[in-house]
């Protein structure tokens, strides 16, 4: 008699948004200001009631100012600061950019722009390899980034056990990344590009030319042409890559000192074989480290979508583009409050401001990653910041203590949200004790179109895709679409190095 075994469906979740609890429903920072105001009122008693009133009014105004909620999870003062910084940059002419020989750039080139302007492309040779690979060096924050090209077969032909193994291996990869003292960020990017219609015919043409077979039967040639015509109907091009960013700064906890660019490249080369092996299991396909030409072409087509067909044709022919890192940027760019214009195209970005509260399947992001005809390019980038074992332990302990404080305030019955937050914190503590690692992560979605009037439809599509299967909440990166574009490229920009508010202060607001 056959025995039927029902397999339990895996669910994932327990994602929390770090926030420090205050008293009486206030944020931690507002509570601290309230305590300071109370102390100042007591101290200024000899100075009279007018001084005390002034202290109370200023303190109350400050508490209201930092507690006033804006749109989409922002505080009102954050919106005001964003507009003010944009206006200041606009008045100084910093929102307009022009590259090339007629610009004010010292070399007259077309380098990356904005926060990537000072980056350099250098070579590194992984252990056991004879081929030089690319490392993007950023002297501003002393980081080096290597990019892995990932070609996964997808989940359509995989059984559930294989899928679960891939998810497990990705978790192991994140945990091992936290052990490395120099790795500061892992970025996983999926890019869907509109097919201009010549990629598949060009591939067939180049293959025919390289085969050098002159007596191909007419029937076979006509059949192949018909198949190509049938398949070449708006098929999007999907590219995926994982970028690992390492720092050359000293790490007191690990006992490492500052390193030069060459020293960092050598250290990275010893880690690449192990990372390649882990990523191959995690994706179920092939993984390779991108070379110099690959990185240049990839970034160039992101800044200049119009040249994508020409770049693809040159790469298929085996000749390459011959471009350098100083030529990957756009010819011109302009930042507006609603989007970033570059080389005749328009890009707008959205960021996750509220993680999914409920559990989800491994296919939760499938909708958001899928292609759509309205986009010229769409990139979805997950930015991971794995924490060290010591950092993970401290983070979960702080999370538990914060949740307990929120549930134990006298005279106030804890809400179901606070009870669930405590359960999640205690569960995270148990997982961390069993060997799991805490990982901070964010998500950036960048859409590029040829007409800014399409953004209303684009935003509606993205919001529908974001809540399908995973319940993500997205908000636009107003006044900072140029920086968000750089983060969304997934080539080593670390958001925490450019924020005006520290994590501790942001969690307290």
C-alpha positions in Angstrom: 0.0 0.0 0.0 1.5 3.3 -1.1 2.0 5.9 1.7 1.3 9.5 0.8 3.6 12.0 2.6 2.4 15.6 2.6 5.3 18.0 2.4 4.9 21.1 4.5 5.2 24.3 2.5 8.0 26.6 3.7 7.3 30.2 4.7 9.7 33.0 5.4 9.4 36.1 7.4 10.2 37.5 10.9 11.4 40.8 9.4 11.4 43.7 11.7 11.9 47.5 11.2 14.3 48.6 14.0 12.8 51.3 16.2 13.5 52.4 19.7 10.4 52.7 21.9 9.7 55.8 24.0 7.0 56.5 26.7 3.4 57.4 26.3 3.5 56.4 22.6 6.3 58.9 21.8 9.5 58.0 20.0 12.7 57.5 22.0 14.1 60.9 20.9 10.9 62.7 21.8 10.9 61.0 25.2 14.5 62.1 25.8 13.7 65.7 24.9 10.7 65.6 27.3 13.0 64.5 30.1 15.6 67.2 29.3 12.8 69.8 29.2 11.5 68.7 32.6 15.0 68.9 34.1 15.6 72.4 32.6 12.2 73.6 34.0 13.3 72.5 37.4 16.8 74.1 37.1 15.3 77.5 35.8 12.8 77.8 38.6 14.8 80.7 40.2 14.8 82.6 36.9 11.0 83.0 36.8 8.0 81.7 35.1 8.8 83.4 31.8 12.0 81.5 31.4 10.3 78.3 32.3 7.5 79.0 29.8 10.1 79.6 27.1 11.8 76.3 27.8 8.5 74.4 27.7 7.4 76.1 24.5 10.7 75.4 22.7 10.8 71.8 24.0 7.2 71.1 23.0 7.8 72.6 19.5 10.9 70.4 19.1 9.0 67.3 20.2 6.2 68.1 17.8 8.6 68.8 15.0 10.4 65.5 15.2 7.2 63.5 15.7 5.1 65.1 13.0 4.5 62.3 10.4 4.8 63.1 6.7 4.0 60.9 3.7 5.0 57.3 3.2 6.7 56.7 6.5 8.8 59.9 6.4 8.8 62.5 9.1 7.8 66.0 8.1 11.2 67.4 8.9 12.8 64.9 6.6 10.6 66.1 3.7 11.5 69.8 4.5 15.3 68.9 4.6 15.0 67.1 1.3 13.4 70.1 -0.4 15.9 72.5 1.2 18.9 70.5 0.1 17.6 70.2 -3.4 16.9 73.9 -3.7 20.3 74.7 -2.4 21.9 72.4 -5.0 19.7 73.8 -7.8 20.7 77.4 -6.9 24.4 76.4 -7.2 23.9 74.6 -10.5 24.7 71.2 -9.1 21.5 69.5 -10.5 22.8 69.9 -14.1 25.6 67.8 -15.5 27.5 67.8 -18.8 30.3 65.5 -19.7 32.8 65.3 -22.6 35.4 67.6 -24.1 33.2 70.7 -23.8 32.6 70.2 -20.1 34.6 71.4 -17.1 35.8 67.9 -16.3 39.6 67.8 -16.1 40.0 64.9 -18.6 37.1 65.7 -20.8 35.7 62.2 -20.5 32.3 60.7 -19.6 32.9 59.2 -16.2 30.2 57.9 -13.8 28.4 60.7 -12.1 27.3 61.7 -8.6 28.4 59.5 -5.8 30.3 57.2 -8.3 32.2 60.1 -9.9 35.5 59.2 -8.1 35.4 55.5 -8.6 38.1 53.7 -10.5 38.2 50.3 -12.3 41.2 48.2 -11.4 42.0 44.5 -12.0 42.3 41.6 -9.5 43.2 38.0 -10.3 41.3 35.4 -8.2 43.3 32.5 -6.7 43.7 29.7 -9.2 42.7 31.8 -12.2 44.8 33.3 -15.0 42.2 35.8 -16.1 42.1 39.3 -14.6 38.7 40.4 -13.1 37.3 43.8 -12.4 37.2 45.6 -9.0 35.5 49.0 -8.6 37.6 51.0 -6.2 36.0 54.0 -4.4 38.7 56.1 -2.8 36.1 58.3 -1.0 35.0 55.5 1.4 37.9 53.1 0.6 35.8 50.2 -0.7 36.4 47.7 -3.4 33.6 45.9 -5.2 33.6 42.7 -7.3 30.6 41.7 -9.4 29.4 38.1 -10.0 27.3 37.4 -13.1 24.5 35.0 -12.2 22.7 32.8 -14.7 20.0 30.8 -13.0 17.7 28.3 -14.7 14.7 29.6 -12.8 12.3 27.6 -10.7 10.1 26.2 -13.4 12.0 22.9 -13.8 13.2 22.5 -10.2 11.5 20.4 -7.5 10.8 21.9 -4.1 13.7 20.3 -2.4 16.2 21.9 -4.8 14.5 25.3 -4.3 14.7 24.9 -0.5 18.4 24.0 -0.9 19.1 27.1 -2.9 17.3 29.3 -0.3 19.3 27.6 2.5 22.6 28.2 0.7 21.8 31.9 0.2 21.2 32.2 3.9 24.5 30.4 4.6 26.2 32.8 2.1 24.8 35.8 4.1 26.0 34.3 7.4 29.5 33.6 6.1 29.6 37.2 4.7 29.0 38.5 8.2 32.1 36.5 9.4 34.3 38.3 7.0 35.7 41.4 8.7 36.1 43.4 5.5 32.9 42.7 3.7 30.4 45.5 4.3 27.6 44.9 1.7 26.1 42.4 -0.6 23.9 43.6 -3.4 21.7 41.3 -5.5 20.3 43.0 -8.7 17.8 41.8 -11.3 17.5 43.9 -14.4 14.8 43.5 -17.1 15.5 45.4 -20.3 13.2 45.8 -23.2 14.4 43.8 -26.2 14.9 46.2 -29.2 14.2 43.3 -31.5 17.7 42.8 -32.9 19.4 40.8 -30.2 18.2 37.4 -31.3 18.6 38.0 -35.0 22.1 39.4 -34.4 23.0 36.3 -32.4 21.9 34.0 -35.2 23.7 36.1 -37.8 26.9 36.1 -35.9 26.7 32.3 -35.3 26.2 31.8 -39.0 29.2 34.0 -39.9 31.4 32.3 -37.4 30.4 28.8 -38.5 31.6 29.5 -42.1 29.2 26.9 -43.6 28.3 28.0 -47.1 26.1 25.1 -48.2 23.3 25.4 -45.6 20.1 24.0 -47.1 17.6 26.7 -48.0 14.8 24.9 -46.0 16.9 24.9 -42.8 17.8 28.6 -43.2 14.1 29.5 -43.9 12.9 27.4 -40.9 15.5 29.1 -38.6 14.4 32.5 -39.8 10.8 31.7 -39.2 11.5 30.4 -35.7 13.5 33.6 -34.9 10.7 35.7 -36.2 8.2 33.9 -33.9 10.4 34.0 -30.8 11.5 37.6 -31.3 8.3 39.2 -30.1 9.0 41.5 -27.2 11.1 39.0 -25.3 12.8 40.9 -22.4 16.4 40.5 -21.6 16.9 39.5 -17.9 20.3 40.0 -16.3 21.2 39.2 -12.7 24.4 40.0 -10.7 25.6 39.9 -7.2 28.1 42.6 -6.0 30.3 42.1 -2.9 31.7 45.3 -1.4 34.8 45.1 0.9 36.3 47.9 2.9 40.0 48.8 3.3 39.4 50.7 6.5 40.8 49.5 9.8 38.6 47.1 11.9 39.5 47.2 15.6 37.2 44.3 16.4 39.0 42.1 13.9 42.4 43.5 14.6 43.0 44.6 11.0 44.7 47.9 10.1 44.2 50.2 7.0 45.0 48.7 3.7 45.9 50.1 0.3 43.9 49.4 -2.9 46.4 46.8 -4.0 46.3 45.0 -0.6 42.5 44.9 -0.7 42.5 43.5 -4.2 44.8 40.8 -3.1 42.7 39.9 -0.1 39.5 39.8 -2.2 41.2 37.5 -4.7 41.7 34.9 -2.0 38.0 35.0 -1.0 36.5 34.8 -4.5 36.8 31.0 -5.1 34.8 30.2 -1.9 32.2 32.9 -2.7 31.8 31.5 -6.2 31.2 28.0 -4.9 28.5 29.2 -2.5 26.8 31.3 -5.1 26.7 28.5 -7.6 24.7 26.3 -5.2 22.5 29.3 -4.2 21.5 30.1 -7.8 21.4 26.6 -9.2 23.2 27.7 -12.4 26.4 29.3 -13.5 28.3 32.1 -11.7 31.3 34.0 -13.0 33.2 37.1 -11.9 32.8 40.0 -14.4 35.9 41.2 -16.2 36.9 44.8 -17.0 35.0 44.9 -20.3 31.9 43.3 -18.9 31.6 45.9 -16.1 32.2 48.8 -18.4 29.6 47.7 -20.9 27.0 46.9 -18.2 27.3 50.3 -16.6 27.5 52.2 -19.9 24.2 50.8 -21.1 22.6 51.6 -17.8 23.5 55.3 -18.2 22.9 55.3 -22.0 20.0 52.9 -22.8 19.9 54.0 -26.4 23.3 52.3 -27.2 22.2 48.9 -25.7 21.6 47.3 -29.2 25.0 48.5 -30.5 26.8 47.3 -27.4 25.0 43.9 -27.7 26.0 43.6 -31.4 29.6 44.4 -30.7 29.8 41.9 -27.9 28.2 39.1 -30.0 30.7 39.8 -32.7 33.5 39.2 -30.3 35.0 42.6 -31.0 33.8 44.3 -27.9 33.1 48.0 -27.5 36.6 49.2 -26.6 35.1 51.6 -24.0 37.0 52.5 -20.8 35.7 53.4 -17.3 36.1 57.1 -18.2 33.5 56.7 -20.9 30.7 54.8 -19.2 28.8 57.9 -18.0 26.0 59.9 -19.7 26.7 62.8 -21.9 24.4 65.0 -19.9 22.1 64.6 -16.9 19.6 66.7 -14.9 18.0 66.1 -11.5 14.4 67.3 -11.0 12.2 66.7 -7.9 10.4 63.9 -9.7 13.1 62.0 -11.7 16.6 62.0 -13.0 17.2 62.7 -16.7 20.3 61.1 -18.3 21.3 60.9 -22.0 17.7 61.5 -23.2 16.1 59.0 -20.9 14.3 59.4 -17.5 14.8 57.3 -14.4 12.8 57.3 -11.2 13.5 55.2 -8.1 11.5 53.8 -5.2 12.7 52.4 -1.9 11.1 49.9 0.5 10.0 51.8 3.6 8.0 49.1 5.3 9.0 45.4 5.2 6.4 42.7 4.8 4.6 42.0 8.1 3.3 38.6 7.1 5.2 35.5 6.1 5.8 34.8 2.4 7.0 32.1 0.0 10.3 32.1 -1.8 8.4 33.4 -4.9 7.3 36.5 -3.1 9.4 38.9 -5.3 8.5 37.2 -8.6 6.0 39.8 -9.5 8.3 42.7 -8.7 11.1 41.1 -10.7 9.0 40.4 -13.8 9.4 42.5 -16.9 6.9 44.8 -18.4 6.7 46.5 -21.8 6.4 50.0 -20.4 9.9 50.0 -19.0 13.0 50.6 -21.1 15.0 49.2 -18.1 13.8 48.0 -14.7 16.3 47.2 -11.9 15.4 45.7 -8.5 18.3 45.7 -6.1 18.4 44.2 -2.7 21.1 45.7 -0.5 22.3 43.4 2.3 24.5 44.4 5.2 25.4 41.2 7.1 26.3 41.6 10.7 29.2 40.0 12.6 28.3 37.3 15.2 29.0 39.8 18.0 26.9 42.5 16.2 24.1 40.1 15.7 24.0 39.1 19.3 23.9 42.7 20.4 21.2 43.6 17.9 18.9 40.9 19.0 19.4 41.7 22.6 18.6 45.3 22.0 15.6 44.3 20.0 14.3 42.1 22.9 14.9 44.7 25.5 13.2 47.4 23.3 10.1 45.2 22.7 9.9 44.3 26.4 10.0 48.0 27.3 7.2 48.7 24.9 5.0 46.0 26.4 5.7 46.8 30.1 4.8 50.5 30.4 2.6 51.1 33.4 -1.0 52.2 32.9 -1.1 51.2 29.2 -2.2 48.0 27.8 0.1 46.7 25.1 -1.4 46.5 21.6 -1.3 43.4 19.5 1.3 45.0 17.3 3.7 45.3 20.3 2.9 41.8 21.4 3.8 40.4 18.0 7.0 42.6 18.0 8.0 41.0 21.3 7.3 37.5 19.9 9.4 38.3 16.8 12.3 39.6 18.9 12.3 36.5 21.1 12.2 34.3 18.1 15.1 36.2 16.5 17.1 35.8 19.8 16.5 32.0 19.7 17.6 31.8 16.0 20.7 33.8 16.7 21.6 31.5 19.6 21.4 28.6 17.2 23.8 30.1 14.8 21.8 32.5 12.6 23.0 36.0 11.7 21.2 39.3 11.6 21.2 41.0 8.2 20.1 44.6 7.6 18.6 45.0 4.1 16.9 47.5 1.9 15.4 47.4 -1.5 15.6 49.9 -4.4 13.6 49.7 -7.6 14.7 51.9 -10.6 12.5 52.4 -13.7 13.9 54.0 -16.8 11.5 55.2 -19.6 11.8 57.4 -22.7 9.0 59.7 -21.6 8.4 61.1 -18.1 4.6 61.1 -18.6 4.8 57.3 -18.3 5.8 57.5 -14.6 2.2 57.6 -13.4 1.5 54.2 -15.0 4.9 52.9 -14.0 4.3 53.7 -10.3 0.9 52.0 -10.4 2.4 48.9 -11.9 5.2 48.8 -9.4 2.9 49.2 -6.4 0.7 46.4 -7.6 3.8 44.1 -8.2 5.2 45.0 -4.8 2.2 43.9 -2.8 1.7 40.7 -4.9 2.8 37.8 -2.7 5.0 39.7 -0.2 3.2 43.0 0.8 6.1 45.4 0.3 5.5 49.1 0.7 7.4 51.4 -1.7 7.9 55.2 -1.7 9.6 57.4 -4.3 13.0 58.8 -3.8 12.0 62.4 -4.3 14.7 64.9 -4.7 17.4 62.2 -4.7 16.7 60.1 -7.8 20.3 60.5 -9.0 21.7 58.9 -5.8 19.1 56.2 -5.8 20.0 55.4 -9.4 23.6 54.8 -8.3 22.5 52.6 -5.4 20.2 50.7 -7.7 23.0 49.9 -10.1 24.3 47.4 -7.5 28.0 48.1 -8.1 29.2 48.9 -4.6 27.6 52.2 -3.4 26.8 51.7 0.3 23.8 53.9 1.4 25.0 54.2 5.1 28.1 56.1 3.9 25.9 58.9 2.5 23.1 59.2 5.0 22.8 62.5 7.0 21.2 60.7 10.0 22.9 57.8 11.8 21.1 54.5 12.3 20.8 55.1 16.0 19.2 58.6 15.5 16.9 57.3 12.8 15.7 54.5 14.9 15.0 56.9 17.8 12.9 59.4 15.7 
